[in-house]
């Protein structure tokens, strides 16, 4: 696969999986033995991705995901992206704030044969802590 095709696959992950929770897209994009490592845990395969996506959707039901940059070389794609929404449930140990928040993230994908086989995500989890009333005392 070309770097351009791999970028499209990574982009669909954000548009169809994280933003829309499209179950069919998960099966189309995620390899059966894919490893996804996120601050919320390590997940395997399409079922693991559905679980991870559900955690995000539950915490931010009105989420909007914006991709700022996609950079690809060979079978790897790096993505800078932001999730904005109202935090309605606990995420990463941070209780729901009920406020509109934005979390910037970086993701690194490895794509093989048209499917994501690895996804490593680093979210701006410390940014969520700043929304806690006593964050300065932590």
Secondary structure, 3 states (H helix, E strand, C coil): CCHHHHHHHHHHHHHHHHCCCCHHHHHHHEEEEEEEEECCEEEEHHHHHHHHHHHHHHHCCCCEEEEEEEEEECCEEEEEEEEEEECCCCECCECCCCCEEEEEEEEEEEEECCEEEEEEEEECHHHHHCCCCCHHHC
